[in-house]
Amino acid sequence: MTLDSLPPLRESLAQHGLLAKKSFGQHFLLDLNVTRKIARLAGPFEGRAVIEVGPGPGGLTRALLESDASKVIAVEKDPRFLPLLAELTEATNGKLVVVEADALEVDETALLSEHAGGAAGHLVSNLPYNVGTPLLLKWLTGPWRPRALTLMFQKEVADRVAAHASDDAYGRLAVISQAICEARVVMDLPARAFTPPPKVASAVVHLTPLPVRPSDADLKALERVTAAAFGQRRKMLRSSLKGLGGDALCEKAGIEPTARAEEIDVAGFLRLARAL
């Protein structure tokens, strides 16, 4: 058996009697032309491993297996898909490793150590809608350092990740993401691209870690500052940050205390975090 000899995805789903589970936020991407484009946008992998979360029936997985990745490690919580994914493992002579687990609890470093010789890893996923943001924050602020992340979210969430100061979508998620990575939307997908179609459009975000990463202490302070500032985003910083120092904190960071959260760029928030 080879990848080319496998039946089309819709046929595989029908053979296994599989439907998307609403409770898991599942929407299948079955068009291989689309998944191959996502894999190209995520690469080149240059022989490094790729972790994929929520492969489902394996549309994106197939495209990643065709790429120059050395190994694809698929983390799937829904046991219904394991037999279907096992066919992909068989067709690729072990290039695919399927791990049944909750991605929120997985130790990515341990996975790469066990299945890819501890190689640096990329992360490429069509994320389940209901856990996309918690997973992103885990990967950004946790101990594992991915080489790059190429992730599909609801369009609204993707815009929040890549937004800049004064954009309507600008907020905590943008500041934390862009303090650690360069983030840009690289692809938009309409709802009709999925089975079943969700009620919203989707988009793919590519995140590349910046050369210099804030310290863990700075990141913790950044989370406190952004929570306070954007928790009352219409108020001036002297008011929204009152509990953290207000005017004195702003003055120490060189930030105008009459400004509002949405007006402060990522560098400004990092200065506030370091001042805190």
Secondary structure, DSSP 8 states (H G I E B T S, - for coil): --GGGS--HHHHHHHHT----GGGT--EE--HHHHHHHHHHH---TT-EEEEE--TTTHHHHHHHTSS-SEEEEEE--GGGHHHHHHHHHHTTTSEEEEES-TTT--HHHHHHHHHTT--EEEEEE--GGGHHHHHHHHHHSS---S-EEEEEEHHHHHHHH--TTSTT-SHHHHHHHHHEEEEEEEEE-GGGEES--SS-EEEEEEEE-SS---HHHHHHHHHHHHHHHHTTTSBHHHHTGGGTHHHHHHHHT--TTSBGGG--HHHHHHHHHH-
